[in-house]
Amino acid sequence: MSAPFFIKKKETPKFANKVKNAAVLKRKIDGDSFIKSKLRAKKANSRRNEEISSDSETESPVVSRKRQPKEHIDYDETPQEKKLRLAKLYLDQLREEEDDKAEDNSFETDLIAGRLQEEVLEQKGKLQRLIAKDIMPPEASEIRVLRGHKLPITCLVISSDDKCIYSGAKDCSIIKWDVASGKKLHTIHGGRKGTEDRHVGHTAHILCMAISSDGKYLATGDVNKLIMIWEAETCKRLYKFTGHKGPISGLSFRRGTHELYSASHDRSVKVWNVDENAYVETLFGHQDAITGLDSLSRELCVTAGGRDRSVRVWKIAEESQLVFHGHDGSIDCIQLINEEHMVTGADDGSVSLWSVNKKRPLSTVKKAHGCRGDAGLEQPHWIASVAALQNSDTVASGSHDSQVKLWKCGQNYRGLEPLFTVPVTGFVNSLKFSSSGQFLVAGVGQEHRLGRWWRLKEAKNAIYIIPLKRKLPNPEEARIHG
């Protein structure tokens, strides 16, 4: 008798393989060894889901393994799921880094906020860093003297990186100095009167100079009504500006630009575009020869009006001016401290602090450098130069009493207190603080920069580099910096 069909029928290889594979797969799913080695198989995942129970008090090995971090699961993951997983990992890493740097970030935030606040105050002209109390007088041996001009030095400027000094003198020459070594880098010799067409440099006393904030251009002005523009790096002459009808007594570049302001004994202020080698406009108002000029970032400049005894603030864009009075003599020098405050000196011996919002001085020191002459015939020493460490409470003044004086400005620039004096023999015709505030430079001569009323034969025609050291606040900081 033949066997039943279902007994006799042979399994096809394909079906047999399926059965065999299913059996093997079941054994592997049930076996603990498969759980350890093949956790990421799809059917194993389905099996685990069937075994999970919310009523279980203890977790099976399968459940425990399922709760491992997702980054270890890389099976059956779509591209979108992978992107989401990597994004979460990245965010977790960022959070950890932020937690580790919480204190540093807090410090940096405070620092940035402080800087922004300083920038706002600087733009408003209200920034006043209180550093005067920490400046110490230098030892005589620490003061360096640079000699090279044959006649009195009348003006000087310092490059914004504090590496170079440029000086001009009555010998019509310009010298570029290296601050670190004290050596001459370039010398533009003066020429004789009548050789203007043939000589590259000046042929008359240089009275003023200015350097652009980016160090690209140097401008110099002389008694012959000429303004010369130089490439500051090479000292190559680029242009000549003419148009003033009197000696050039003041020059200043507007900070951050190549816009140049000039003042003259012809009582006018002119505006020039140095990049375009172009004249822009002329402003009038002073009733006597202008003796000094300065500017910062705003589109305005300030001038000292000599014997008309006025200080003027010129609003260039508006073509208007503000007039201030306060000195009893010729106002011979002026310097901006910040955008809204300035310091002036006069031949009545006084030094004054001003606000551009007040028509009278905020503070004045009479006979700031003492007097000369016999009792009853005393005359105050003329103030020949002033300087300001910008956005601070520190200013300096120079005369012909053999000393440079440093002053501390009171809160909101109301009041001037003497700090200390530095011995310098001669007429201190120009003063400039370095941008860093680490040193003060004085241009000294045997005569006043604007004339020859008398001569101090014992004086040297030289540049004095005066270091400004700072006191350390406390012993702890001294150890840190030591």
PyMOL commands that set and color helices and strands:
alter all, ss='L'
color gray80, all
select helices_A, chain A and resi 5-8+13-30+32-37+42-51+61-66+70-72+79-100+102-124+132-134+140-142+411-413+475-481
alter helices_A, ss='H'
color red, helices_A
select strands_A, chain A and resi 135-136+144-147+153-158+164-169+174-178+184-188+206-211+217-222+227-231+236-241+248-253+259-264+268-273+278-284+292-295+300-304+310-315+320-325+331-338+341-346+351-355+363-365+371-372+379-380+385-388+394-398+403-409+416-423+427-433+439-445+462-467+469-470
alter strands_A, ss='S'
color yellow, strands_A
deselect
rebuild
show_as cartoon
